[in-house]
Amino acid sequence: MASVGGILKAVRRDIASVVERDPAARSGLEVALLYPGVHAVWSHRVSHALWQNGARGPARALSQATRFWTGIEIHPGAQIGEGLFIDHGAGVVIGETAVVGTDVTIYHGVTLGGTSLEPGKRHPTVGDRVTVGAGAKVLGPVTVGHDSRIGANAVLVRSVDDHSVVVGVPGQVIAHGTSPIPETSPKQDSPTAPDPVGIAVASLLDRMEVLEDEVLGHEHDRADVPHHTAAGYWQFDARVSDFSI
């Protein structure tokens, strides 16, 4: 059983992690009293200890009571690292064999779920310092690499490497290997985050321009067909072009 000093240290870290990552947090006291995500994590630590010591019934009872009061369901068998921040938290579900690393951030509506009815490892393993956006689903015994970001409402069903940025349904990696966004505090949301739809559309339009040049030759009037300007915008004359998005 953990010592009192160890428990207090973990509690202080939980509170500090929220203050560091949530600009709405005014004080540690506010976090300790009013943040359901923190309460769910603290309750899970107790239920997980009960689960490991064979008290499966009381462990499940505590986890279900916590679900009722916080809207967050964490199976007592799940392994949760230090510094987990569940922001808002409503609708978060973490399955029995899930493993969550340290300093992970999870937003509301996230599911770390299973895709199999067979016993054994069937839930995700999430690395350290991962951010899982609102409504995202990570399903099956997949691994999410350290320092990755799962976009809001993405559905990830395969493993991804460290520093991956995942968006879409099914989840697609749009950047990996190294972080595509300069390291910033979680309080400093970057307006330059990759736009996967915009990137895809721009790529298709660039390809279309190349094909038009090949078919029509370079002598056709660029004012009459969509073309990419030096400023990075697409320009066309709506009177003579059927180009539309």
Buried (B, 14 or more C-beta within 10 A) or exposed (E): EEEEEEBEEBBEBBBEBBBBBBEEBEEBEBBBEEBBBBBBBBBBBBBBBBBEEEBBEBBBBBBEEBBEEBBBBBBBBBBBBBBBBBBBBBBBBBBBBBBBBBBBBBBBBBBBBBEEEEEEBBBBBBBBBBBBBBBBBBBBBBBBBBBBBBBEBBBBBEBBBBBBBBBBEEBBBBBBEEBBEEEEEBEEEEEEBBEBEEEEEBEEBEEBBEEBBEEEEEEEEBEEBBBBEEEEEBEBEEEEEEEEE
